[in-house]
Structures are given as structure tokens and as C-alpha cells.
Amino acid sequence: MTELRDEAAGAGRRRARGGGGAARRAARTARRIEAARFIERRIPNFEILDEEALEIIERNAETVLEEIGVNFVDNPAALERWRAAGADIDGERVRIPRGLARQLCATAPGSFVQRARNPERDVTIGGRSLVLAPVYGPPFVRCNEKGRRYATIEDFRNFVKLGYMSRWVHHSGGTLCEPTDVPVNKRHLDMLLAHMTLSDKPFMGSVTEPSRAEDSVRMCEILFGKPEGELDTVMTSLININSPLTFDATMMGALEVYARANQACIISPFIVGGAMAPVSVAGTLTQVLAEVLAGVAYSQLIRPGAPVIFGAFVTSIDMNSGAPTFGTPEASKILFGAGQLARRLGLPFRSGGGLCGSKLPDAQAAYETANTLNAALLGGVNFMLHACGWLEGGLVSSYEKFVLDADQLGVLHSLAEGVDMSEGAQAMDAIREVGPGGHYLGCAHTQANFQTAFWRTEVLDYKPFETWAEEGARDSAALAEARWKRMLAEYEAPAIDPATREALEAYVAQRKASEPDSFT
């Protein structure tokens, strides 16, 4: 398998060097898709915890690591790394002396740039930035026409295309849906190929098995024309902690691959309050911090300076049904608090998204999604996964909700800009021109600024009732259906060097042929 990878990667580098002219010619003739730059906040972060509360949580998290510890399961090499660093090892339990994890975390960068194959789409993750990425992980998809069904590779490619064409989405994401018609052990290859060829935005790597992370790195070496070990940070990948306080070998194996290759990892506890963490906000924040400290510290044991993100995926639980709930005030409080803890560690922060528990893109979905999106903006999130398309507690990627959410992400861009206090924005000339009792529709200031003065939806209907009725009285789901179908009909792939595409396709074909299909 290594020989196949090396051969394809080398071919990709040789062909990429010779195909630059063809790529430039293709770029000149390709249709240009408008894409907003990642958000840079000009508004303050909302801080819900005072200094005393933060110190209590930090002290308690250190106590958890020192006295209770965390499990690194089925990973003897990780245990030896921790032993050498000074931790106490008892079976698979790792107890980390007070202050050691924080000391190790100090080498992680406070921000980093993730490169895209189109340099105009590079994103900065950390500081005052906010990068928006689509839904991740659902096995099902839903659309108005066909209802709820298992996802296919065609659905996956469609979502990559929609993300590429969505102005306010900065990142192509990762597992936009699980293509269940492709073998489990090979679907990551098709998903990566789709991200690399159907979009030119940055993307995420595979984490479902360490060898799949290796494939992700090898394919990026082909895409970016880099020899082994010389990649810039070109992937940000999701490493979920098996809460409470457990780090499994699959996720840690992927983290090890990415950290060694200088690729970014989101170290993210997966918390359902009352099930995987205490029911209290303070207790959950304590566990989140302890888990992140251990995970980030381990990444730095692999490679000091490896880029990482402090993750916090948190929901509460419905105590009647046991189902996870979204958009709740408790989840927002945890998000706000986790953001403060991440900033005190000097790390980029991941949380939020267009989260909801609704089965349809309806009013429940809208309320819950808006609550989470706004909390993420105010809470200082730097990387927002699930920003569009999430439905039914993350079981479903919805075509209609994808475009509805992606449209609303424009609101976050506008809010993050704050208030323009330039001389033109003060509008004193307009106020003088109109005077008492007039109107501003025809004044010079309005005429000069009407095209850019207000954020404009590309989906929702603001027409008079009569016009809306004549056009079929469509609700938001019907409007969204028309929009995503139109977007896919108008899609044109971004230019890519033909030799690079050929090398990527050859690598995928070789890897698929090297092992039998497995659907488990």
C-alpha cells in the first residue's frame, strides 16, 4: 500500500509541475463564484463568567486530570508518551500532574492559516476570525421531493457543490453526509476527491481510521504538489473525545497522523449534558476543559507546535425522552464559558453551528438554529462546523435547510462588522437634505448607498401578499428547494490542473483496488 501511495504522489508532483499552463488557461475561462472572506469580528465577545468562576473551573479541571485521570484505550504508545512526559500510568488510566497539560499546551499556536488550493480561499483560524463550514456526519439526507433516505455519493457531491457556490460559506467541510452506497473502507477516498476537485475551498480530512488519515495526507501532497513532510496546513480535521474522559485508539491514531504532518485537529469533547457530562453548566465546563487540556497536550507530545483547536460540541438532554436538545439556554451558557476558557489558553475555539432537533426545516428548526448561530458569533467561535444543513439532531443533511442556513450566515457577516461610524455613515448631509417631514427614498445619500446599505436574502420572500400568492404561495421550504435545484443546475467546477486531477484519480483507483470492499 505504501508503494502505491508513493507512486501516485510522485506522479502527481511530476504532472503538477508540468501542467501549470493548462491550469491557468482553465482558470481564465471558468465561471467565477463569489465567495465572502472569512469573518473578522469588530464586535466584542460576550463573557458570561467572571474571573473567580474561571479560576474555579480551571482549578477543578486540573484536579480531574490529577486525581481522576483520563483513559487512553488500546494505545500502548500513547501511554508510553505520557509516562515519559511525567504522567502517572495505571493500566490505561493516565493521571496528569497539576500544570503539566497546560505546560504542554503552551506550544500550540494561537492561530493558523489553512491553505486552500485556490489561495483566495485561504482561511485564518483563531484570533478574531470566524470560519463557517457545513454540516458534518449525517447518514441520512432529506429533500422536499424525495423525503428522508440514506445518503449516497451523489448526495455528497451535491453538497460539496452547494457549499462551493454558497457565498457566505468559507470552508468545504468534511463528511457532509455518509455515502452509504460506497464501502466504508473506501468512501473516504471518494469524499476527499470530491472536495479536492468539485470545490476550491479548504476542507477536512478523514478520521475514521488512521490509514484513512494517511490517505488524506498523501492526496493533499498530490493536490498541492508537495513532497512528503513539506505540506503547509491544508486540512482541519475533527477528533472527537469519547466523553467522559476517554480517548479511543481510532481518533488518537488519526490525531497522531495529522499532528506529525502539521495538519490541524479539532480536539472536541462530544457532550450531551446529563448523559456524557454533569447536568450543571459549571460541571460540564470543568469536564470539557479537562478533556481538551489532555487532548491538546497529547497533540503537542506528538509534535510541539502542531495546530489545534479547542472544541466544544455540547447539547443538553430532554429528561422525558432522553433525546438531545438544541438551541437551549444551557448550551449557550456552556458555549460562552468554553470560549472564555479557550481564549485564556490562547487556542482557537470551535463550537456552534446550525443545530436543531427538528425533523423538518420548519419553525422549530429556525428558532433552534438562530439561537445557536447567534451564540457562536457572540461567544468568540473561530471555526463553526455544522453552520448549514444540519437537521434532526445531526442524523440528516437537508438540502432545503442547507441553503436556508447558508443564506442566514450572511447575517453573521453583517453583525460581525459592528457599526460603521465613518463620515458617510453618519449621514448628516442626508438628514440636512431631507429635513422635517420629508422622506429619504430619493435623497442623494440613499441613492449612493441603496445597493449595499442592507443585507439581502437570496432565499426568503419579501414580496407583497398578492405577488406571493400569484407565484404559488410558496413557503420557505419550497423557496429553498427552488434555490438549491437552480444552484446545482448552474454549477460549474472550479479549474484544476488536469495532470493533478489525473494523479488524484489514479491514487484513488489504486487504493480502492488494493483491498476488498467492506461495509462494516
Stockholm file with secondary structure:
# STOCKHOLM 1.0

chainA/1-520         MTELRDEAAGAGRRRARGGGGAARRAARTARRIEAARFIERRIPNFEILDEEALEIIERNAETVLEEIGVNFVDNPAALERWRAAGADIDGERVRIPRGLARQLCATAPGSFVQRARNPERDVTIGGRSLVLAPVYGPPFVRCNEKGRRYATIEDFRNFVKLGYMSRWVHHSGGTLCEPTDVPVNKRHLDMLLAHMTLSDKPFMGSVTEPSRAEDSVRMCEILFGKPEGELDTVMTSLININSPLTFDATMMGALEVYARANQACIISPFIVGGAMAPVSVAGTLTQVLAEVLAGVAYSQLIRPGAPVIFGAFVTSIDMNSGAPTFGTPEASKILFGAGQLARRLGLPFRSGGGLCGSKLPDAQAAYETANTLNAALLGGVNFMLHACGWLEGGLVSSYEKFVLDADQLGVLHSLAEGVDMSEGAQAMDAIREVGPGGHYLGCAHTQANFQTAFWRTEVLDYKPFETWAEEGARDSAALAEARWKRMLAEYEAPAIDPATREALEAYVAQRKASEPDSFT
#=GR chainA/1-520 SS CHHHHHHHHHHHHHHHHHCHHHHHHHHHHSCCCCCCCCEECCSCCCCCSCHHHHHHHHHHHHHIIIIICEEETTCHHHHHHHHHHTCEEETTEEECCTTHHHHHHTTSCSEEEECCSSGGGCEEEETTEEEECCCCCCSEEEETTTEEEECCHHHHHHHHHHHHHCTTCCCCCSCSSCCTTSCTTTHHHHHHHHHHHHCCSCBCCCCSSHHHHHHHHHHHHHHHTCCTTCCCSCBEEEEEECSSSEECHHHHHHHHHHHHTTCEEEEEEEEEBTTTBCSSHHHHHHHHHHHHHHHHHHHHHHSTTCCEEEECEEEEECTTTCCEECSCHHHHHHHHHHHHHHHHHTCCEECCCSCCCCSSSSHHHHHHHHHHHHHHHHTTCSEETTCSCEEGGGTEEEHHHHHHHHHHHHHHHHHHTCCCCSHHHHCHHHHHHHCTTCCSTTSHHHHHHTTTSSCCCSSSCCSCHHHHHHTTCCCHHHHHHHHHHHHHHHCCCCCCCHHHHHHHHHHHHHHHHTSCCCCC
#=GC SS_cons         CHHHHHHHHHHHHHHHHHCHHHHHHHHHHSCCCCCCCCEECCSCCCCCSCHHHHHHHHHHHHHIIIIICEEETTCHHHHHHHHHHTCEEETTEEECCTTHHHHHHTTSCSEEEECCSSGGGCEEEETTEEEECCCCCCSEEEETTTEEEECCHHHHHHHHHHHHHCTTCCCCCSCSSCCTTSCTTTHHHHHHHHHHHHCCSCBCCCCSSHHHHHHHHHHHHHHHTCCTTCCCSCBEEEEEECSSSEECHHHHHHHHHHHHTTCEEEEEEEEEBTTTBCSSHHHHHHHHHHHHHHHHHHHHHHSTTCCEEEECEEEEECTTTCCEECSCHHHHHHHHHHHHHHHHHTCCEECCCSCCCCSSSSHHHHHHHHHHHHHHHHTTCSEETTCSCEEGGGTEEEHHHHHHHHHHHHHHHHHHTCCCCSHHHHCHHHHHHHCTTCCSTTSHHHHHHTTTSSCCCSSSCCSCHHHHHHTTCCCHHHHHHHHHHHHHHHCCCCCCCHHHHHHHHHHHHHHHHTSCCCCC
//
